[in-house]
């Protein structure tokens, strides 16, 4: 039996995924249910699933690591075999793999494969995707990051330190002229990077084209004076045709970056924008809590960020230390390290992305962020940490430079602050 359509070469390699599960079924039965649901099977044997087809296209259980019993079920509505109703649930790590012929090199199909109906199967009271590993063929099938660390540094002219940025606030409500006035203040303060809030797109009170033109006029005026053009990540997230028009405007006006709200635009939207445009793409993960808030369901950032890197994102948000959200610091740093870890390790195809720290960040967290990441290859976005500095925005930016200089020199921020008043004021105000 021939399964490969004429004219399409065979693909080789396997897609691998690792899960955390919780079940009252025997582990082998539960894992087999996962494999069948996400490949050739269904809840009953069917005539078309021949041994030959199953061997070639059926998902394979690669390993089961039993983690032991737990006291109670994490999530509701799971069921168990009739003779196991009183059995305590157990947890395990389970590895599955798929023949790459199942989905080809289509990221949307991979997403459906590793994140599909698994989460609804009655066998499980916990289900979380921990990691996914793509075969090398994906490195050639997708564009990947176009700028990432080195390209972003080239576009901004910033070397030897983190990029310091901020977010336009209030998030919504400002007119294009008011946004440009705020940008003027922020650029005068010495910032490297400004981004729209994820809530700001193309609303009636601030049409994208008017807002972008107004801000770019300010950016160009400062560039004429200083010789350095700051990066403005304008939020283009919307319908495909509108995003293409807005990308064209960004390039035509000399802009260097566009922001995409990843969970809103989707994988196919990001791929389309990457292939359409030559500007840096800034990835915002708004809605990430849907996948991450519970330790018992969803997926890890380790798996999540790999999809967007393949699709072509250059910057990925990772939250920040001592953030205003619920994410623990260790999780934040693990996410940032994941962004800077190569997926394929090919010298001809760099695929790391620049992590973006944000959410309640100030000079107080700067030194620890630098120290724990072990590199200055990141964007550090502060809102109140700049705008609410007692000495004003310029002093807020200077306090961040001071904090990173102290960290690079191995000097505690409190000691460095003794001769750097902007840092001292920041530590007093935000510490």
N, C-alpha and C positions, 0 to 999 in steps of 0.2 A: 504494500500500500504506500503510495506517495503522498506525503503531507505538505511538501514545499511547492508552492505555485511556480509555474515556469517563469524564468527570468529573475527570480529572487534567490540570491545566494543564501546558503545555510549560515546561521549564526551559531557561534560556539560560546561556551561559558555558562555559568549559573549565577542567578541572583540569589543572594543570601540575606536572611533576616533573622533577628533574635528577638524573642518575646519573653515577657514575664506573664505567667498565667496563674490562675487559682481555680481549682476544680475539685468536685467530689467524685468525678469519674476516675477510673484507672488512668494513669498518665499516658500510657500508650494509646488508649482509646481516645482520650481528649486530643492528643497531638495528631492522631490520624484524622479526626474530625476537622481540625484546622487545615491539614494538607488537602483533604478532599474538597472542602468548601471553596478553597482558593485556587483550585486548578480544575481537574476534569470531572470531579465527583459531585454528588448531591446526597440527599438524605437517604436514598435507597439506590442499590445497584441498578444500572440501566444497561440495555443491550449494547449501546454504542461504545461503552467504556471497555473496550477489549483489553486483554493483557498487553498487547503490543502498544496500544495508545497510552495506557496507564504508565507503562515503562518509560515512554518517551516524554509525555506531557504532564504526568501526575507530579504534584509537589512531593518532595522527599523530606522526611524527618531526619535531620542530620544528628541531633543530639537531644537528650532530655536530662537536665540537671535538677534532681529533686531537692527542693529547699526545705522540705518538712511541713508539718501540720501547722495550721493557724487556728485561732480560737473561734472565729466566726467569719461569715462571708462578707467581703468588702462591698459588693454591689448587689442590688436586689434582682429578683426574678430568674435566677439560675435554677436549673433542675438537676436531678441526679437519677440514676437507674433506681427502679423500685426497691431493689435489695440493698441500696446504699443510702437510703434516706437519712439514716442516723450517722453516716460516716462524716468525720470532720474533714473540711476542705484542706487541700495541700497546695503548696506553691511550687513552681518550678520555672527554670529557664528552658525555653524550647527553641531550637534552631530549625528553620525550614529553608529549603532551597528550591528554585524553579529553573527549568530549562529556559534559556533566554529566548528560545523559539516561541514560548507561550505568549510573550508580549512584544517581542522585537525591542527596538530601542525607542520606545514611546514612553516618555516619563509619565504621562497621564495614566497609561495602562499599568505601569509599575506601581503608581500610587494606589490604584484600584486593587492590585494584587496583594500588596502588603498591608493595606489599610481598608480593606473592604468589609465584607459581612462578618469577619471574625469577631468583631466587638459585640455582635448581637447573638451569637450562638448561645443556646441555653446551657451548654456544658460549663460555661465559665462565669465565675463571680469576680474575676479580675482579668484584664487583658491590656497589655501595654507593649507597644513596639519600642524596643531598646536600641536597636541599631539596624542598619541596612548596608549591604556591601554590593556595589555595582561592578559587573565585569568590565574589563578594559575597553570593550567595544563602545561603551557610552562616552568615553573620552573623545572619540572621533565623531560621534553622532550629534553632540551638543556643543554650542559655542563656549560655554563656561564663562568665567569672569574675563572681561576685556581690560580692566584697569587694576582692580584690587589694590594692593599696597603700593607697588612701584608706580603704577599709572596715576593713582590718586596723588601721590607725592609730586609727580611730574606736573600734573594739572594745577596744583596749588602752590608749588614752589616751596613746600615745607619739608625740610630734612632734619634728621637728628633729634626729633622730638615728636610727641603726639600732636595730632591736629586738634585744635580747640574750636568747638562749635557751640551752637545754640539752636533753639527752636523758636519760631515766631509765636509769641504769646501776646494777647489772648489767642487761643487756638482758632476761634471764629469770631466774626463781628467787625474786624478791621476792614476798611475800604482799601482799594489798591493804593491810594495816596498815603493813607495811614501806615500801611505795611511798608511802603518805600521809606517813609520817615523813620520808622523803627529800624529798618535795615541800615539807614544812614548812621544812626546812633551806634548800632552794633558793629558795623564795619570800622567806624572811627575808633571804636574801643580796641581794635586789633584782632578781631576774630579771623579764623581761617575758613569757617564753614557755617552756613546757615541753612536750615531746612524748614519747609512748611510743616505744620502739624498734620498728622494723618487725617484729622477731621476736615481739613481745608482742601477742597478740590477745585471745583468750577461752579461755585454757588452764585445766585443772582446778585448778592451784595458785594462779591469780589470775583468777577469773571477772570478766568485764568489768564487770558491774553492781556488784559489790562494790568493785572497784578504783576505778571512776569515782566512786561515791558517797563513798568514803573520801577521795579526792583533792579532790573538790568541797567537802567539809566544811572542809578545810584552806584552800582558796582563798577560800571565803566568810568564814571567820574573819579572814583577813588583809585581805580587802576591807572588812570592817566597821571594821577598825582604820585602814587607810590610805586608804580611799575609791577604791582602784584594784584592778580584778580582772585578774589575769594570765590569759593565754590558754593553755589546756591542749588540745593536739592529741591526743585519745584515739584510739587505733588501732582502727577498727571493721572493718577488712578481713576479709571472710568471705562467707558466703552472703547472697544478696539480702535475704531475709526477716529474718535476724539483723541485718544492717546497718540496715535500716529501723527495727527495734525499738530499736537502740542510738542511732540518730539522734534518735528520739523522746525517749529518756531524756535525751540531752544537752540538747535544747531545753527539756524539762520542768524540768530541774535548773538551768537558767540557764547552761549551757556555751556557748561561742562558737566552737568549732572541732572538727573531726573529721579524723583522718588516714586516707588511703587509700593502700595500696601499689598503685600504678598497674598494674604489669605482672601482678599477681595478680588484681585486681578486674576489669580490662579496661575498654574504652571504654564499653560499654553499662552496666556497673555504675556507672561514674562519672557518666554522664548521668542514670541513675535516681536516684542519691543527690543530685545537684544539684537535680533537679526536685522531690525529696521534701522537702528541708530548706532552712532559711534560715540555717544556720551556715556559717562559713568552712571550705573544704575544703583541707587540707594534703596536697600530693602528694609521696609518696616514690617514688623511682625504683629501688628495690631490684631487682636483676637487669639493670640498665642495661648492665653490662659484656658481656652476651650480644650486644648490638647494637653496642657501641662499641669493644671492646678491640682488634679487628683493624682496621687502616686499609683492608683489602681487601674486607671484607664487612660487612653490617649497614646502619646509617643514622647520620646525623649528629644531634646534639642539636637543631640548627636545625629539622630536619623533625619530630623526635620531639615536642618541646614544643608544637608547634602543635596537634596532635591533642587533647592534654589541656586546653589553654586553651579550645578550642572546647567541649569536654565540660563545662567548668565549674570547673576547678581554680583556686584562688586563690594558692597558694604552690607553687613548684617547686624541688626540690633541684638544685643545680648543682655539688656538690662544694666544694672550697676550695683556696686557694693552699697550696703546699707540703704537699699532703694526704698521707694515709697510703696512698692508692691509687696507681694508675699514671698518672692523667690529668695531662697537662702544664698549667702555669698558663695559657698562652694559650688553651687549650681551655676551661678553667673560666670565664675572663672572657668569652669569646665566647658561652658558654651564658647567662651572666648578662645580658649585653647583649641577647641574643635575647629573653629573657623580658620585658624592658622596652621592646621595639620593637613598636609596634602592627602588627597583621595587616591590618586593613582601613582604618584611619585615619578612622573615623567618630566624630564628636563625640558622637553619640547612643548609641554602643555602645563604651565603653572595653573593651579586650580584653587589656591587658597583665597580667602576673602578677608577684608579688613573689618575687624569687630568694632562695633559702635556702642560705647557705654553711655547710658542716659538714665533718667529717672532719679531726681533728687540729688544729683551729683554736684559737689563743690570741691574746693581745695582740700577739704578734710579727707576725702577718700582718694585723692589723686595719687599720693605716694604709695598707698597700699595697692592700688590698681596697677601701677607701674611695676611694683616689686613682685606681685603675684603672677603677673602675666610674663614678666621676664623680657619684655621688649617694649619699644615705644611705637610699635606699628598698630596704632588704634586711633579712633576718633573719640574724643571725650566731650560730650554734649552737656552743657549746664544751662539751665534757665534761671532759676532764682539764685544759683551760685554765682552768676554774673550780674544779673539785673538788680538783685537785692543786696549786693555788696554795699556796705556803709559808705564807701568812697565812690560809688557809681560803677557803671559797666566797665570803664577802662581799668579801674582798680580791680574789679572782679577778674578780668582777663589776666592782669598782671599777677594776681594772687595764684592763678593756675600755672603760669610760667614759673613762678617762684617755687611752687610745690613740686613740679616736675624736675626743675633744676636740682632741688634738694634731694629728691629721690635718686636721680642719676648719679649724684655725688656721694650717695650713701649717708647723707646727713639727716637726722630726724627733723621733721617739719617744724616742731616747736623750737628747736635750736636755730634753724635757719631763719625763722620768723623774727628773731631778736634784732636782725639787721635788715629786715625786709618788711616794711610796715603794711603793705597791702596783704601779704600773707598773714601777718599777725591779726589784722582786722578780720580776715576771713575765718581764721581759726576761732577767734572770739565770737563772731556772729553765728557761725554754723556748727561749731564744735560742741 
